[in-house]
Amino acid sequence: MSSESIQHHPGDDLLLALAAGQLPTAPALVLTAHVEGCAQCQEQLRVLEAAGGALLQELAPATLREDALARTLAAIDTPRPAPAAVPVRGLPPLPAGAHWPGALAGCQITRWRWMAPGMRYARVRVPRDPSANVVLLRIAAGMYLAQHTHSDREFTQVLHGSFHDGRAQFGPGDFDAADTQVHHQPVVQAGSECICLASIEGRLEFDGWFARRLGALVGM
């Protein structure tokens, strides 16, 4: 995947929220997975971080506690073990040209589980936030998710293959943000299965009864 081939990017509002540490864990993980493979968003994130630093310098000084310096020095002098980097384990190799995002390092990922014919999913568990709802979806060419909208936000990063949801086609490296205003049906395009990393806030609201029951069973 070439960074130049990426067609769909997060908006500046999302990148700014990421730079400011204001995104919940699950959306931040998916957004970070996009940024690490996208030169355009890396540069935009650097600009936003620099702008944020300049704004901080213009703020009026705040009054600190009398022991603030002593507490800071004590914290610096206290040795802390470096966090151990836990590699991603248990995932099968991806097709040629694709790779698992570095943002998944340290996460625990379940085996691929059957969801429907031609569809599998794996749950991503983020140790620092057990409530984060992050999934990997692996869907065969020609298959599709049932029509749905969203009770909140859903962020999707395409790792391999492509899908078209009636709005646009999303290929390797592309990022999609959907919310309550989006009603769509992602269809995997011919030629390859599609593998996506997704964060789901709230639930997907499927049109059909069976799809709703299935979505509830897999946490979607």
C-alpha positions as CSV (number, residue, x, y, z in Angstrom):
1,M,0.0,0.0,0.0
2,S,1.3,3.4,-1.0
3,S,0.6,6.5,1.1
4,E,-0.2,8.3,-2.2
5,S,-3.0,5.9,-3.0
6,I,-5.0,6.8,0.1
7,Q,-8.2,8.6,-0.9
8,H,-10.1,9.0,2.4
9,H,-8.7,10.7,5.5
10,P,-10.0,11.8,8.9
11,G,-11.0,15.5,9.2
12,D,-8.9,18.1,10.9
13,D,-11.3,18.0,13.9
14,L,-10.5,14.4,14.5
15,L,-6.7,14.9,14.1
16,L,-6.9,17.8,16.5
17,A,-8.8,15.7,19.0
18,L,-6.1,13.0,18.7
19,A,-3.3,15.6,19.1
20,A,-5.0,16.9,22.2
21,G,-5.6,13.5,23.7
22,Q,-9.4,14.1,23.7
23,L,-10.5,10.9,21.8
24,P,-11.6,7.8,23.7
25,T,-9.3,4.8,23.5
26,A,-11.1,2.9,20.7
27,P,-11.4,5.7,18.2
28,A,-7.9,6.9,19.0
29,L,-6.5,3.4,18.2
30,V,-8.1,3.3,14.8
31,L,-7.2,6.8,14.0
32,T,-3.6,6.1,15.0
33,A,-3.6,3.1,12.8
34,H,-4.5,5.3,9.8
35,V,-1.9,8.1,10.7
36,E,1.0,5.7,10.9
37,G,0.5,4.7,7.2
38,C,-0.5,8.1,5.8
39,A,2.2,10.7,5.2
40,Q,-0.5,13.4,4.6
41,C,-2.1,12.9,8.0
42,Q,1.3,12.6,9.7
43,E,2.2,16.1,8.4
44,Q,-1.2,17.5,9.3
45,L,-0.9,16.1,12.8
46,R,2.5,17.7,13.2
47,V,1.0,21.1,12.1
48,L,-1.9,20.8,14.6
49,E,0.5,19.7,17.4
50,A,2.7,22.7,16.7
51,A,-0.3,25.1,16.7
52,G,-1.5,23.6,20.0
53,G,2.0,24.2,21.5
54,A,2.0,27.8,20.3
55,L,-1.4,28.3,21.9
56,L,-0.2,26.9,25.2
57,Q,2.7,29.4,25.2
58,E,0.2,32.3,25.0
59,L,-1.8,31.2,28.0
60,A,-1.5,33.2,31.2
61,P,0.7,31.5,33.8
62,A,-1.1,29.5,36.4
63,T,-0.4,29.4,40.1
64,L,1.3,26.2,41.2
65,R,1.3,24.5,44.6
66,E,4.2,25.5,46.8
67,D,5.6,21.9,46.6
68,A,5.2,21.6,42.8
69,L,8.9,21.7,42.1
70,A,9.8,19.3,44.8
71,R,7.1,16.8,43.6
72,T,8.3,17.1,40.0
73,L,12.0,16.5,40.9
74,A,11.0,13.5,43.1
75,A,9.0,12.0,40.2
76,I,12.0,12.5,37.9
77,D,14.3,10.8,40.4
78,T,12.1,7.8,41.0
79,P,13.1,5.1,38.6
80,R,10.2,3.6,36.7
81,P,10.3,0.4,34.7
82,A,9.9,0.9,31.0
83,P,6.6,-0.5,29.7
84,A,7.1,-3.8,28.1
85,A,6.1,-3.9,24.4
86,V,3.7,-6.8,24.0
87,P,3.7,-8.0,20.4
88,V,0.4,-8.8,18.6
89,R,0.0,-12.6,18.8
90,G,-2.3,-15.2,17.3
91,L,-3.2,-13.5,14.0
92,P,-2.6,-15.3,10.7
93,P,-0.5,-13.7,8.1
94,L,-2.1,-11.0,6.0
95,P,-2.2,-11.2,2.2
96,A,0.9,-9.8,0.3
97,G,1.3,-6.1,0.6
98,A,-0.8,-5.7,3.8
99,H,0.4,-5.6,7.4
100,W,-1.0,-5.3,10.9
101,P,-0.8,-1.7,12.2
102,G,1.7,-1.0,14.9
103,A,-1.1,0.6,16.9
104,L,-2.3,-2.9,17.8
105,A,1.0,-3.7,19.7
106,G,0.1,-4.6,23.2
107,C,-3.5,-5.5,22.4
108,Q,-4.9,-9.0,22.9
109,I,-6.7,-10.3,19.8
110,T,-9.0,-13.3,19.7
111,R,-9.0,-15.9,17.0
112,W,-11.1,-15.3,13.9
113,R,-14.7,-16.2,14.7
114,W,-17.5,-17.1,12.3
115,M,-20.1,-14.4,11.9
116,A,-22.0,-15.4,8.8
117,P,-21.1,-17.1,5.5
118,G,-18.0,-15.4,4.1
119,M,-17.6,-13.2,7.2
120,R,-15.4,-13.5,10.2
121,Y,-14.5,-11.2,13.1
122,A,-11.9,-10.9,15.8
123,R,-12.2,-8.9,19.0
124,V,-9.4,-6.5,19.9
125,R,-8.9,-6.1,23.7
126,V,-7.0,-3.0,24.8
127,P,-5.4,-3.7,28.2
128,R,-5.5,0.0,29.3
129,D,-9.2,0.2,28.5
130,P,-11.2,-3.0,28.7
131,S,-14.4,-1.2,27.7
132,A,-13.0,-0.2,24.3
133,N,-15.1,-1.7,21.5
134,V,-12.6,-2.5,18.7
135,V,-13.1,-5.3,16.2
136,L,-11.3,-6.7,13.1
137,L,-13.6,-7.7,10.2
138,R,-12.7,-10.1,7.5
139,I,-15.2,-10.4,4.7
140,A,-15.0,-12.3,1.4
141,A,-15.2,-10.6,-2.0
142,G,-18.8,-10.1,-3.1
143,M,-20.2,-10.3,0.5
144,Y,-21.7,-7.4,2.3
145,L,-22.8,-6.2,5.7
146,A,-26.6,-5.7,6.1
147,Q,-27.9,-2.1,5.7
148,H,-27.5,-0.1,8.9
149,T,-27.0,3.2,10.5
150,H,-25.3,4.0,13.8
151,S,-26.3,5.1,17.3
152,D,-23.0,6.9,17.6
153,R,-19.7,7.0,15.8
154,E,-17.9,4.2,13.9
155,F,-14.4,4.6,12.7
156,T,-13.0,2.1,10.1
157,Q,-9.5,1.7,8.8
158,V,-9.1,-0.5,5.7
159,L,-6.1,-2.8,6.0
160,H,-6.6,-4.9,2.8
161,G,-9.1,-5.1,-0.1
162,S,-11.9,-2.6,-0.6
163,F,-15.6,-2.0,-0.2
164,H,-18.1,0.4,-1.6
165,D,-21.0,1.5,0.7
166,G,-23.0,3.7,-1.8
167,R,-21.2,6.8,-0.8
168,A,-17.7,6.0,-2.1
169,Q,-15.2,3.2,-2.5
170,F,-12.7,2.6,0.3
171,G,-9.4,0.8,-0.3
172,P,-6.2,-0.1,1.5
173,G,-5.2,2.7,3.9
174,D,-8.5,4.6,3.7
175,F,-10.3,5.9,6.8
176,D,-14.0,6.2,7.1
177,A,-16.0,7.9,9.9
178,A,-19.7,7.1,10.0
179,D,-22.4,8.4,12.5
180,T,-26.1,8.7,12.9
181,Q,-26.4,10.6,9.6
182,V,-25.0,7.7,7.6
183,H,-27.2,4.8,6.4
184,H,-25.2,2.4,4.2
185,Q,-24.4,-1.1,3.2
186,P,-20.7,-1.8,2.7
187,V,-20.2,-4.3,-0.2
188,V,-16.7,-5.9,-0.6
189,Q,-15.4,-5.4,-4.1
190,A,-14.3,-8.3,-6.4
191,G,-10.8,-9.6,-6.4
192,S,-10.0,-9.9,-2.8
193,E,-11.4,-10.3,0.7
194,C,-11.6,-7.1,2.8
195,I,-10.0,-6.7,6.2
196,C,-10.8,-3.7,8.3
197,L,-10.1,-2.4,11.8
198,A,-13.1,-0.7,13.4
199,S,-14.1,1.1,16.6
200,I,-17.7,1.2,17.5
201,E,-19.3,3.6,19.9
202,G,-22.8,2.7,20.7
203,R,-24.2,0.1,18.3
204,L,-24.8,-0.5,14.6
205,E,-28.5,-0.2,14.0
206,F,-29.3,-2.8,11.3
207,D,-32.5,-2.6,9.3
208,G,-33.4,-6.3,9.5
209,W,-34.3,-8.3,12.6
210,F,-31.9,-11.2,12.0
211,A,-29.0,-8.8,11.4
212,R,-29.8,-6.9,14.6
213,R,-29.7,-10.2,16.6
214,L,-26.4,-11.2,15.0
215,G,-24.9,-7.7,15.6
216,A,-25.9,-7.9,19.3
217,L,-24.2,-11.4,19.6
218,V,-20.9,-10.1,18.3
219,G,-20.9,-6.8,20.1
220,M,-21.7,-4.6,17.1
